[in-house]
Amino acid sequence: MRNSDAAMVGHIARQSDRDSPREGLCHVTPTDSEVIARVLAGEVDAYGILVERYQRRFTRFATRLLGNHEDAEEALQDAFLRAYRALARYQDRQRFGPWFYRILVNRCRSMLVQRRRRGLLERDFSREPMSRVAHQPDGDPAWLLRHLPVDQREVFLLRYVEDMSFEDIAALTGVNVSALKMRVKRGLERLRRLQKERGYA
């Protein structure tokens, strides 16, 4: 059953990434709650609506958090599979997005731990002197984010890229609001120092 679930979700993800919806003028977009009810009633293919609705946004987030697209795709497919298996236990059906974020963030964290154990974690710029980091060749925003420790990068992405409130981030991560604000403060301070070293400020 687990292998068949994985194959099904993988197929849906590939189709959703490749196909665009063909909607008529009278089409009414179903809510997340309605889609979940259809899936639980046995309309398994309806899960593709949720995949299509959130895949691009979540891929962007996972790529920025993990640092490469391949790992992000793996984390996302695994998270969609875990969410599919847990739908029957999911209660707050109007808020699939935040609930799924929790699953995805946890999966990304696990992948970072696994990469660290295997010695495959990306170069940890956050521990290097700013003078050395400043002379790296790439200066785009994604590159700058890679110089933040993972905990700071995570909250920075959720707050400023995904536009989540600190209260929602706290509910998602289990970290209190004060600690989250401190992470953002320290992250911004580091980014400002880096920009200054590179002559951007």
Secondary structure, 3 states (H helix, E strand, C coil): CHHHHHHHHHHHHHHHHHCCCCCCCCCCCCCHHHHHHHHHCCCHHHHHHHHHHHHHHHHHHHHHHHCCHHHHHHHHHHHHHHHHHHHHHCCCCCCHHHHHHHHHHHHHHHHHHHHHHCCCCCCCHHHCCHHHHCCCCCCCHHHHHCCCCHHHHHHHHHHHHCCCCHHHHHHHHCCCHHHHHHHHHHHHHHHHHHHHHCCCC
